[in-house]
Amino acid sequence: MDSPAPLKKILLIEDDPDIREIACLALESTQNFSVDVCSSGLEALERAASLSPQLVLLDVMMPGMDGPTTLKKLRLQPNFADVPVIFLTAKVRPHEIENYRQLGALEVITKPFDPLTLADALLEVWNRHNGS
């Protein structure tokens, strides 16, 4: 069995411009990830055909279309059917986290997150998901 490709390409879907900027800077500078950014679920759906992330970091609470709805609609796109997703949210009560996992999220990262450890947290989830 081939070992999984190293994590390099991430799609960040987040409506808050400050969080987008901090997350991108953290991911690009600490692990040299390539990060595509969408500011809404609708934008992610409109651009889905041209995106090929290995991992999606998805905000739960966004205006218009929330994260869970965005995830359901992205899963209908052929190139997103099996892409691992990590939710990013401030809503982290146990029943909410369980609900996000039932929707297909590998993990839930709490806002506010530590920019210095964000990339390592994504790598840890990636490696665990791929059996590394």
N, CA, C and O atoms as a GROMACS GRO file, in nm:
protein
  528
    1MET      N    1   0.084  -0.119   0.000
    1MET     CA    2   0.000   0.000   0.000
    1MET      C    3   0.088   0.125   0.000
    1MET      O    4   0.183   0.134   0.077
    2ASP      N    5   0.056   0.219  -0.086
    2ASP     CA    6   0.131   0.344  -0.093
    2ASP      C    7   0.102   0.428   0.030
    2ASP      O    8  -0.010   0.430   0.081
    3SER      N    9   0.204   0.498   0.075
    3SER     CA   10   0.180   0.590   0.186
    3SER      C   11   0.110   0.714   0.130
    3SER      O   12   0.132   0.750   0.014
    4PRO      N   13   0.027   0.779   0.211
    4PRO     CA   14  -0.046   0.896   0.160
    4PRO      C   15   0.049   1.010   0.127
    4PRO      O   16   0.157   1.022   0.185
    5ALA      N   17   0.006   1.091   0.034
    5ALA     CA   18   0.085   1.209  -0.002
    5ALA      C   19   0.094   1.302   0.118
    5ALA      O   20  -0.001   1.311   0.196
    6PRO      N   21   0.206   1.371   0.134
    6PRO     CA   22   0.213   1.467   0.244
    6PRO      C   23   0.112   1.579   0.222
    6PRO      O   24   0.083   1.618   0.109
    7LEU      N   25   0.061   1.629   0.331
    7LEU     CA   26  -0.038   1.737   0.325
    7LEU      C   27   0.030   1.865   0.277
    7LEU      O   28   0.125   1.913   0.337
    8LYS      N   29  -0.022   1.920   0.167
    8LYS     CA   30   0.033   2.044   0.111
    8LYS      C   31  -0.075   2.146   0.077
    8LYS      O   32  -0.051   2.266   0.089
    9LYS      N   33  -0.193   2.100   0.034
    9LYS     CA   34  -0.294   2.190  -0.023
    9LYS      C   35  -0.421   2.190   0.062
    9LYS      O   36  -0.486   2.087   0.079
   10ILE      N   37  -0.454   2.307   0.115
   10ILE     CA   38  -0.568   2.323   0.206
   10ILE      C   39  -0.664   2.426   0.150
   10ILE      O   40  -0.623   2.528   0.093
   11LEU      N   41  -0.792   2.399   0.167
   11LEU     CA   42  -0.896   2.497   0.136
   11LEU      C   43  -0.952   2.549   0.267
   11LEU      O   44  -0.999   2.471   0.350
   12LEU      N   45  -0.946   2.679   0.287
   12LEU     CA   46  -1.002   2.745   0.404
   12LEU      C   47  -1.130   2.816   0.362
   12LEU      O   48  -1.128   2.900   0.273
   13ILE      N   49  -1.240   2.781   0.427
   13ILE     CA   50  -1.368   2.847   0.401
   13ILE      C   51  -1.407   2.917   0.531
   13ILE      O   52  -1.444   2.852   0.629
   14GLU      N   53  -1.398   3.048   0.532
   14GLU     CA   54  -1.414   3.128   0.654
   14GLU      C   55  -1.462   3.267   0.616
   14GLU      O   56  -1.404   3.331   0.528
   15ASP      N   57  -1.568   3.314   0.683
   15ASP     CA   58  -1.624   3.445   0.648
   15ASP      C   59  -1.552   3.562   0.714
   15ASP      O   60  -1.559   3.674   0.662
   16ASP      N   61  -1.485   3.542   0.825
   16ASP     CA   62  -1.421   3.651   0.898
   16ASP      C   63  -1.284   3.683   0.836
   16ASP      O   64  -1.195   3.598   0.838
   17PRO      N   65  -1.267   3.805   0.782
   17PRO     CA   66  -1.141   3.837   0.715
   17PRO      C   67  -1.019   3.830   0.806
   17PRO      O   68  -0.912   3.791   0.761
   18ASP      N   69  -1.034   3.865   0.933
   18ASP     CA   70  -0.920   3.858   1.025
   18ASP      C   71  -0.878   3.713   1.049
   18ASP      O   72  -0.759   3.682   1.050
   19ILE      N   73  -0.976   3.626   1.069
   19ILE     CA   74  -0.945   3.484   1.091
   19ILE      C   75  -0.884   3.424   0.964
   19ILE      O   76  -0.790   3.345   0.972
   20ARG      N   77  -0.936   3.461   0.847
   20ARG     CA   78  -0.878   3.413   0.721
   20ARG      C   79  -0.730   3.451   0.713
   20ARG      O   80  -0.645   3.368   0.682
   21GLU      N   81  -0.702   3.578   0.742
   21GLU     CA   82  -0.565   3.627   0.731
   21GLU      C   83  -0.473   3.556   0.830
   21GLU      O   84  -0.363   3.513   0.793
   22ILE      N   85  -0.516   3.544   0.955
   22ILE     CA   86  -0.434   3.478   1.057
   22ILE      C   87  -0.412   3.331   1.022
   22ILE      O   88  -0.299   3.282   1.030
   23ALA      N   89  -0.518   3.262   0.982
   23ALA     CA   90  -0.505   3.119   0.948
   23ALA      C   91  -0.414   3.098   0.828
   23ALA      O   92  -0.328   3.010   0.830
   24CYS      N   93  -0.432   3.179   0.725
   24CYS     CA   94  -0.346   3.166   0.606
   24CYS      C   95  -0.200   3.190   0.641
   24CYS      O   96  -0.112   3.113   0.603
   25LEU      N   97  -0.174   3.297   0.714
   25LEU     CA   98  -0.038   3.328   0.754
   25LEU      C   99   0.021   3.214   0.836
   25LEU      O  100   0.136   3.174   0.814
   26ALA      N  101  -0.056   3.162   0.930
   26ALA     CA  102  -0.009   3.052   1.015
   26ALA      C  103   0.022   2.927   0.933
   26ALA      O  104   0.125   2.863   0.953
   27LEU      N  105  -0.067   2.893   0.842
   27LEU     CA  106  -0.050   2.769   0.764
   27LEU      C  107   0.061   2.782   0.659
   27LEU      O  108   0.136   2.687   0.636
   28GLU      N  109   0.069   2.897   0.597
   28GLU     CA  110   0.170   2.916   0.492
   28GLU      C  111   0.309   2.935   0.550
   28GLU      O  112   0.407   2.889   0.492
   29SER      N  113   0.319   3.002   0.664
   29SER     CA  114   0.452   3.032   0.718
   29SER      C  115   0.511   2.918   0.801
   29SER      O  116   0.632   2.897   0.800
   30THR      N  117   0.426   2.843   0.873
   30THR     CA  118   0.483   2.739   0.961
   30THR      C  119   0.507   2.607   0.889
   30THR      O  120   0.601   2.536   0.922
   31GLN      N  121   0.422   2.572   0.792
   31GLN     CA  122   0.437   2.444   0.723
   31GLN      C  123   0.447   2.459   0.571
   31GLN      O  124   0.454   2.360   0.498
   32ASN      N  125   0.446   2.584   0.526
   32ASN     CA  126   0.455   2.610   0.382
   32ASN      C  127   0.341   2.546   0.303
   32ASN      O  128   0.359   2.503   0.189
   33PHE      N  129   0.223   2.540   0.366
   33PHE     CA  130   0.106   2.488   0.296
   33PHE      C  131   0.062   2.586   0.188
   33PHE      O  132   0.084   2.707   0.199
   34SER      N  133   0.001   2.533   0.084
   34SER     CA  134  -0.066   2.614  -0.016
   34SER      C  135  -0.211   2.624   0.028
   34SER      O  136  -0.279   2.522   0.045
   35VAL      N  137  -0.260   2.747   0.046
   35VAL     CA  138  -0.396   2.767   0.100
   35VAL      C  139  -0.482   2.843   0.000
   35VAL      O  140  -0.450   2.956  -0.037
   36ASP      N  141  -0.590   2.779  -0.043
   36ASP     CA  142  -0.693   2.849  -0.120
   36ASP      C  143  -0.796   2.898  -0.019
   36ASP      O  144  -0.826   2.830   0.079
   37VAL      N  145  -0.849   3.017  -0.043
   37VAL     CA  146  -0.941   3.078   0.053
   37VAL      C  147  -1.073   3.111  -0.015
   37VAL      O  148  -1.076   3.168  -0.124
   38CYS      N  149  -1.181   3.075   0.052
   38CYS     CA  150  -1.316   3.117   0.012
   38CYS      C  151  -1.379   3.187   0.132
   38CYS      O  152  -1.363   3.143   0.245
   39SER      N  153  -1.451   3.297   0.105
   39SER     CA  154  -1.508   3.374   0.215
   39SER      C  155  -1.650   3.333   0.249
   39SER      O  156  -1.712   3.390   0.339
   40SER      N  157  -1.703   3.234   0.176
   40SER     CA  158  -1.840   3.187   0.206
   40SER      C  159  -1.858   3.047   0.149
   40SER      O  160  -1.781   3.000   0.066
   41GLY      N  161  -1.964   2.981   0.197
   41GLY     CA  162  -1.997   2.850   0.142
   41GLY      C  163  -2.035   2.861  -0.004
   41GLY      O  164  -2.000   2.774  -0.084
   42LEU      N  165  -2.106   2.966  -0.040
   42LEU     CA  166  -2.146   2.986  -0.179
   42LEU      C  167  -2.024   3.001  -0.270
   42LEU      O  168  -2.019   2.942  -0.377
   43GLU      N  169  -1.926   3.080  -0.226
   43GLU     CA  170  -1.805   3.095  -0.306
   43GLU      C  171  -1.733   2.961  -0.322
   43GLU      O  172  -1.683   2.930  -0.430
   44ALA      N  173  -1.729   2.882  -0.216
   44ALA     CA  174  -1.664   2.750  -0.224
   44ALA      C  175  -1.736   2.662  -0.325
   44ALA      O  176  -1.672   2.590  -0.402
   45LEU      N  177  -1.868   2.666  -0.326
   45LEU     CA  178  -1.943   2.585  -0.423
   45LEU      C  179  -1.921   2.635  -0.566
   45LEU      O  180  -1.909   2.555  -0.658
   46GLU      N  181  -1.916   2.767  -0.583
   46GLU     CA  182  -1.893   2.824  -0.717
   46GLU      C  183  -1.755   2.789  -0.770
   46GLU      O  184  -1.737   2.771  -0.891
   47ARG      N  185  -1.657   2.778  -0.680
   47ARG     CA  186  -1.519   2.751  -0.722
   47ARG      C  187  -1.480   2.604  -0.710
   47ARG      O  188  -1.369   2.566  -0.746
   48ALA      N  189  -1.571   2.520  -0.661
   48ALA     CA  190  -1.538   2.381  -0.629
   48ALA      C  191  -1.474   2.306  -0.744
   48ALA      O  192  -1.378   2.231  -0.724
   49ALA      N  193  -1.524   2.325  -0.864
   49ALA     CA  194  -1.471   2.251  -0.980
   49ALA      C  195  -1.325   2.284  -1.007
   49ALA      O  196  -1.252   2.202  -1.062
   50SER      N  197  -1.281   2.404  -0.970
   50SER     CA  198  -1.143   2.444  -0.998
   50SER      C  199  -1.049   2.422  -0.879
   50SER      O  200  -0.929   2.447  -0.890
   51LEU      N  201  -1.103   2.374  -0.768
   51LEU     CA  202  -1.022   2.353  -0.649
   51LEU      C  203  -0.991   2.205  -0.632
   51LEU      O  204  -1.074   2.120  -0.665
   52SER      N  205  -0.874   2.175  -0.580
   52SER     CA  206  -0.840   2.035  -0.553
   52SER      C  207  -0.763   2.023  -0.422
   52SER      O  208  -0.647   1.982  -0.421
   53PRO      N  209  -0.828   2.060  -0.311
   53PRO     CA  210  -0.758   2.053  -0.182
   53PRO      C  211  -0.745   1.908  -0.134
   53PRO      O  212  -0.821   1.820  -0.172
   54GLN      N  213  -0.646   1.888  -0.050
   54GLN     CA  214  -0.633   1.760   0.018
   54GLN      C  215  -0.712   1.760   0.148
   54GLN      O  216  -0.750   1.655   0.199
   55LEU      N  217  -0.737   1.880   0.201
   55LEU     CA  218  -0.805   1.896   0.329
   55LEU      C  219  -0.882   2.027   0.326
   55LEU      O  220  -0.836   2.126   0.268
   56VAL      N  221  -1.001   2.028   0.387
   56VAL     CA  222  -1.082   2.150   0.396
   56VAL      C  223  -1.093   2.190   0.543
   56VAL      O  224  -1.127   2.108   0.628
   57LEU      N  225  -1.064   2.316   0.571
   57LEU     CA  226  -1.084   2.375   0.703
   57LEU      C  227  -1.205   2.467   0.689
   57LEU      O  228  -1.199   2.569   0.619
   58LEU      N  229  -1.315   2.430   0.755
   58LEU     CA  230  -1.446   2.490   0.727
   58LEU      C  231  -1.508   2.551   0.851
   58LEU      O  232  -1.530   2.483   0.951
   59ASP      N  233  -1.536   2.681   0.844
   59ASP     CA  234  -1.604   2.752   0.952
   59ASP      C  235  -1.747   2.699   0.965
   59ASP      O  236  -1.812   2.672   0.864
   60VAL      N  237  -1.794   2.683   1.087
   60VAL     CA  238  -1.930   2.633   1.108
   60VAL      C  239  -2.033   2.744   1.090
   60VAL      O  240  -2.132   2.727   1.018
   61MET      N  241  -2.010   2.858   1.154
   61MET     CA  242  -2.109   2.966   1.153
   61MET      C  243  -2.071   3.072   1.052
   61MET      O  244  -1.980   3.152   1.075
   62MET      N  245  -2.144   3.073   0.940
   62MET     CA  246  -2.122   3.173   0.836
   62MET      C  247  -2.259   3.223   0.792
   62MET      O  248  -2.356   3.147   0.793
   63PRO      N  249  -2.269   3.350   0.752
   63PRO     CA  250  -2.397   3.400   0.703
   63PRO      C  251  -2.431   3.337   0.568
   63PRO      O  252  -2.343   3.300   0.491
   64GLY      N  253  -2.559   3.325   0.542
   64GLY     CA  254  -2.603   3.271   0.413
   64GLY      C  255  -2.609   3.120   0.414
   64GLY      O  256  -2.717   3.062   0.415
   65MET      N  257  -2.494   3.057   0.414
   65MET     CA  258  -2.486   2.911   0.414
   65MET      C  259  -2.385   2.870   0.520
   65MET      O  260  -2.266   2.901   0.508
   66ASP      N  261  -2.432   2.800   0.623
   66ASP     CA  262  -2.340   2.761   0.729
   66ASP      C  263  -2.248   2.646   0.686
   66ASP      O  264  -2.265   2.589   0.579
   67GLY      N  265  -2.153   2.615   0.772
   67GLY     CA  266  -2.057   2.510   0.741
   67GLY      C  267  -2.117   2.374   0.714
   67GLY      O  268  -2.082   2.310   0.615
   68PRO      N  269  -2.208   2.325   0.802
   68PRO     CA  270  -2.268   2.194   0.776
   68PRO      C  271  -2.341   2.187   0.642
   68PRO      O  272  -2.332   2.085   0.572
   69THR      N  273  -2.412   2.292   0.604
   69THR     CA  274  -2.481   2.294   0.475
   69THR      C  275  -2.379   2.297   0.362
   69THR      O  276  -2.395   2.228   0.261
   70THR      N  277  -2.274   2.378   0.379
   70THR     CA  278  -2.168   2.383   0.278
   70THR      C  279  -2.106   2.245   0.259
   70THR      O  280  -2.083   2.203   0.146
   71LEU      N  281  -2.080   2.176   0.369
   71LEU     CA  282  -2.019   2.042   0.360
   71LEU      C  283  -2.110   1.946   0.284
   71LEU      O  284  -2.064   1.872   0.197
   72LYS      N  285  -2.238   1.948   0.316
   72LYS     CA  286  -2.332   1.858   0.245
   72LYS      C  287  -2.332   1.886   0.095
   72LYS      O  288  -2.334   1.793   0.015
   73LYS      N  289  -2.329   2.012   0.058
   73LYS     CA  290  -2.332   2.047  -0.084
   73LYS      C  291  -2.198   2.019  -0.152
   73LYS      O  292  -2.195   1.978  -0.268
   74LEU      N  293  -2.088   2.040  -0.081
   74LEU     CA  294  -1.956   2.007  -0.139
   74LEU      C  295  -1.944   1.858  -0.163
   74LEU      O  296  -1.883   1.816  -0.262
   75ARG      N  297  -2.001   1.777  -0.076
   75ARG     CA  298  -1.993   1.631  -0.090
   75ARG      C  299  -2.060   1.582  -0.220
   75ARG      O  300  -2.033   1.471  -0.265
   76LEU      N  301  -2.146   1.664  -0.277
   76LEU     CA  302  -2.211   1.629  -0.404
   76LEU      C  303  -2.120   1.654  -0.524
   76LEU      O  304  -2.147   1.606  -0.634
   77GLN      N  305  -2.012   1.729  -0.503
   77GLN     CA  306  -1.914   1.756  -0.609
   77GLN      C  307  -1.818   1.638  -0.618
   77GLN      O  308  -1.766   1.594  -0.516
   78PRO      N  309  -1.795   1.584  -0.738
   78PRO     CA  310  -1.708   1.466  -0.750
   78PRO      C  311  -1.570   1.481  -0.687
   78PRO      O  312  -1.520   1.388  -0.624
   79ASN      N  313  -1.508   1.598  -0.702
   79ASN     CA  314  -1.374   1.616  -0.647
   79ASN      C  315  -1.373   1.646  -0.497
   79ASN      O  316  -1.266   1.664  -0.439
   80PHE      N  317  -1.490   1.652  -0.433
   80PHE     CA  318  -1.499   1.676  -0.289
   80PHE      C  319  -1.565   1.560  -0.214
   80PHE      O  320  -1.584   1.569  -0.093
   81ALA      N  321  -1.599   1.454  -0.284
   81ALA     CA  322  -1.672   1.344  -0.221
   81ALA      C  323  -1.597   1.285  -0.103
   81ALA      O  324  -1.659   1.245  -0.004
   82ASP      N  325  -1.464   1.277  -0.112
   82ASP     CA  326  -1.386   1.211  -0.007
   82ASP      C  327  -1.281   1.300   0.058
   82ASP      O  328  -1.196   1.250   0.132
   83VAL      N  329  -1.285   1.430   0.032
   83VAL     CA  330  -1.184   1.519   0.090
   83VAL      C  331  -1.212   1.534   0.240
   83VAL      O  332  -1.323   1.568   0.279
   84PRO      N  333  -1.110   1.510   0.322
   84PRO     CA  334  -1.130   1.525   0.467
   84PRO      C  335  -1.161   1.670   0.504
   84PRO      O  336  -1.109   1.764   0.445
   85VAL      N  337  -1.248   1.684   0.604
   85VAL     CA  338  -1.292   1.816   0.649
   85VAL      C  339  -1.270   1.829   0.799
   85VAL      O  340  -1.298   1.737   0.876
   86ILE      N  341  -1.220   1.946   0.838
   86ILE     CA  342  -1.208   1.982   0.979
   86ILE      C  343  -1.291   2.107   0.999
   86ILE      O  344  -1.272   2.206   0.928
   87PHE      N  345  -1.384   2.104   1.095
   87PHE     CA  346  -1.464   2.222   1.125
   87PHE      C  347  -1.387   2.314   1.219
   87PHE      O  348  -1.310   2.270   1.304
   88LEU      N  349  -1.409   2.443   1.200
   88LEU     CA  350  -1.350   2.549   1.280
   88LEU      C  351  -1.468   2.623   1.344
   88LEU      O  352  -1.550   2.680   1.272
   89THR      N  353  -1.476   2.624   1.478
   89THR     CA  354  -1.593   2.684   1.541
   89THR      C  355  -1.568   2.724   1.686
   89THR      O  356  -1.479   2.671   1.753
   90ALA      N  357  -1.649   2.817   1.732
   90ALA     CA  358  -1.649   2.853   1.874
   90ALA      C  359  -1.753   2.769   1.949
   90ALA      O  360  -1.753   2.767   2.072
   91LYS      N  361  -1.840   2.701   1.876
   91LYS     CA  362  -1.946   2.620   1.938
   91LYS      C  363  -1.893   2.478   1.960
   91LYS      O  364  -1.894   2.396   1.868
   92VAL      N  365  -1.848   2.451   2.080
   92VAL     CA  366  -1.782   2.324   2.104
   92VAL      C  367  -1.838   2.246   2.223
   92VAL      O  368  -1.763   2.179   2.294
   93ARG      N  369  -1.967   2.255   2.244
   93ARG     CA  370  -2.026   2.169   2.346
   93ARG      C  371  -2.023   2.026   2.293
   93ARG      O  372  -2.029   2.005   2.172
   94PRO      N  373  -2.013   1.927   2.381
   94PRO     CA  374  -1.996   1.788   2.336
   94PRO      C  375  -2.099   1.742   2.234
   94PRO      O  376  -2.063   1.673   2.138
   95HIS      N  377  -2.226   1.777   2.252
   95HIS     CA  378  -2.327   1.730   2.156
   95HIS      C  379  -2.308   1.798   2.018
   95HIS      O  380  -2.339   1.738   1.915
   96GLU      N  381  -2.256   1.921   2.018
   96GLU     CA  382  -2.230   1.989   1.890
   96GLU      C  383  -2.113   1.922   1.817
   96GLU      O  384  -2.119   1.899   1.697
   97ILE      N  385  -2.007   1.891   1.892
   97ILE     CA  386  -1.892   1.825   1.831
   97ILE      C  387  -1.933   1.690   1.775
   97ILE      O  388  -1.892   1.653   1.665
   98GLU      N  389  -2.014   1.615   1.849
   98GLU     CA  390  -2.061   1.485   1.801
   98GLU      C  391  -2.143   1.502   1.672
   98GLU      O  392  -2.131   1.423   1.580
   99ASN      N  393  -2.226   1.605   1.668
   99ASN     CA  394  -2.305   1.633   1.548
   99ASN      C  395  -2.214   1.662   1.428
   99ASN      O  396  -2.239   1.613   1.318
  100TYR      N  397  -2.109   1.741   1.449
  100TYR     CA  398  -2.017   1.773   1.339
  100TYR      C  399  -1.947   1.647   1.289
  100TYR      O  400  -1.926   1.631   1.169
  101ARG      N  401  -1.912   1.559   1.381
  101ARG     CA  402  -1.848   1.433   1.340
  101ARG      C  403  -1.946   1.344   1.263
  101ARG      O  404  -1.907   1.277   1.168
  102GLN      N  405  -2.071   1.345   1.305
  102GLN     CA  406  -2.172   1.266   1.232
  102GLN      C  407  -2.192   1.320   1.091
  102GLN      O  408  -2.229   1.245   1.001
  103LEU      N  409  -2.168   1.449   1.072
  103LEU     CA  410  -2.177   1.510   0.939
  103LEU      C  411  -2.056   1.473   0.852
  103LEU      O  412  -2.058   1.496   0.731
  104GLY      N  413  -1.953   1.417   0.914
  104GLY     CA  414  -1.837   1.375   0.838
  104GLY      C  415  -1.708   1.448   0.869
  104GLY      O  416  -1.607   1.425   0.803
  105ALA      N  417  -1.709   1.536   0.967
  105ALA     CA  418  -1.586   1.607   1.002
  105ALA      C  419  -1.490   1.512   1.074
  105ALA      O  420  -1.531   1.434   1.160
  106LEU      N  421  -1.363   1.521   1.038
  106LEU     CA  422  -1.262   1.441   1.107
  106LEU      C  423  -1.234   1.494   1.247
  106LEU      O  424  -1.208   1.418   1.340
  107GLU      N  425  -1.241   1.626   1.258
  107GLU     CA  426  -1.204   1.690   1.384
  107GLU      C  427  -1.273   1.826   1.391
  107GLU      O  428  -1.325   1.876   1.291
  108VAL      N  429  -1.272   1.884   1.511
  108VAL     CA  430  -1.324   2.018   1.532
  108VAL      C  431  -1.215   2.098   1.602
  108VAL      O  432  -1.166   2.058   1.708
  109ILE      N  433  -1.177   2.209   1.543
  109ILE     CA  434  -1.078   2.299   1.603
  109ILE      C  435  -1.152   2.419   1.659
  109ILE      O  436  -1.235   2.480   1.592
  110THR      N  437  -1.121   2.450   1.784
  110THR     CA  438  -1.190   2.556   1.856
  110THR      C  439  -1.135   2.694   1.823
  110THR      O  440  -1.014   2.715   1.816
  111LYS      N  441  -1.229   2.787   1.802
  111LYS     CA  442  -1.193   2.928   1.791
  111LYS      C  443  -1.206   2.989   1.930
  111LYS      O  444  -1.298   2.953   2.003
  112PRO      N  445  -1.120   3.078   1.969
  112PRO     CA  446  -1.002   3.118   1.894
  112PRO      C  447  -0.896   3.008   1.900
  112PRO      O  448  -0.878   2.943   2.003
  113PHE      N  449  -0.826   2.989   1.790
  113PHE     CA  450  -0.721   2.889   1.784
  113PHE      C  451  -0.585   2.957   1.800
  113PHE      O  452  -0.572   3.079   1.784
  114ASP      N  453  -0.485   2.877   1.832
  114ASP     CA  454  -0.349   2.928   1.845
  114ASP      C  455  -0.283   2.922   1.707
  114ASP      O  456  -0.259   2.812   1.656
  115PRO      N  457  -0.252   3.036   1.645
  115PRO     CA  458  -0.192   3.034   1.512
  115PRO      C  459  -0.060   2.956   1.507
  115PRO      O  460  -0.025   2.900   1.403
  116LEU      N  461   0.012   2.952   1.618
  116LEU     CA  462   0.141   2.884   1.620
  116LEU      C  463   0.128   2.732   1.616
  116LEU      O  464   0.221   2.662   1.578
  117THR      N  465   0.011   2.682   1.656
  117THR     CA  466  -0.008   2.535   1.659
  117THR      C  467  -0.111   2.487   1.557
  117THR      O  468  -0.135   2.366   1.547
  118LEU      N  469  -0.172   2.577   1.482
  118LEU     CA  470  -0.277   2.537   1.388
  118LEU      C  471  -0.226   2.438   1.284
  118LEU      O  472  -0.290   2.335   1.262
  119ALA      N  473  -0.115   2.467   1.220
  119ALA     CA  474  -0.062   2.378   1.116
  119ALA      C  475  -0.030   2.241   1.174
  119ALA      O  476  -0.058   2.139   1.111
  120ASP      N  477   0.030   2.238   1.292
  120ASP     CA  478   0.062   2.110   1.355
  120ASP      C  479  -0.065   2.032   1.388
  120ASP      O  480  -0.068   1.909   1.375
  121ALA      N  481  -0.170   2.102   1.430
  121ALA     CA  482  -0.296   2.034   1.460
  121ALA      C  483  -0.354   1.972   1.333
  121ALA      O  484  -0.405   1.859   1.337
  122LEU      N  485  -0.347   2.044   1.221
  122LEU     CA  486  -0.398   1.988   1.095
  122LEU      C  487  -0.315   1.868   1.052
  122LEU      O  488  -0.370   1.767   1.007
  123LEU      N  489  -0.184   1.877   1.066
  123LEU     CA  490  -0.097   1.765   1.031
  123LEU      C  491  -0.126   1.642   1.117
  123LEU      O  492  -0.126   1.530   1.067
  124GLU      N  493  -0.151   1.665   1.245
  124GLU     CA  494  -0.180   1.553   1.335
  124GLU      C  495  -0.308   1.482   1.292
  124GLU      O  496  -0.312   1.359   1.289
  125VAL      N  497  -0.412   1.559   1.259
  125VAL     CA  498  -0.538   1.500   1.212
  125VAL      C  499  -0.516   1.429   1.079
  125VAL      O  500  -0.565   1.318   1.058
  126TRP      N  501  -0.442   1.492   0.989
  126TRP     CA  502  -0.412   1.433   0.857
  126TRP      C  503  -0.342   1.299   0.874
  126TRP      O  504  -0.382   1.199   0.814
  127ASN      N  505  -0.238   1.296   0.956
  127ASN     CA  506  -0.162   1.173   0.978
  127ASN      C  507  -0.245   1.065   1.044
  127ASN      O  508  -0.237   0.947   1.008
  128ARG      N  509  -0.326   1.104   1.142
  128ARG     CA  510  -0.414   1.007   1.208
  128ARG      C  511  -0.515   0.950   1.108
  128ARG      O  512  -0.541   0.829   1.108
  129HIS      N  513  -0.571   1.036   1.024
  129HIS     CA  514  -0.670   0.994   0.925
  129HIS      C  515  -0.609   0.899   0.823
  129HIS      O  516  -0.676   0.806   0.777
  130ASN      N  517  -0.484   0.920   0.790
  130ASN     CA  518  -0.416   0.838   0.690
  130ASN      C  519  -0.335   0.724   0.749
  130ASN      O  520  -0.261   0.656   0.678
  131GLY      N  521  -0.349   0.703   0.880
  131GLY     CA  522  -0.281   0.591   0.943
  131GLY      C  523  -0.132   0.605   0.952
  131GLY      O  524  -0.060   0.506   0.960
  132SER      N  525  -0.083   0.729   0.952
  132SER     CA  526   0.063   0.752   0.960
  132SER      C  527   0.108   0.765   1.103
  132SER      O  528   0.227   0.785   1.128
   0.00000   0.00000   0.00000
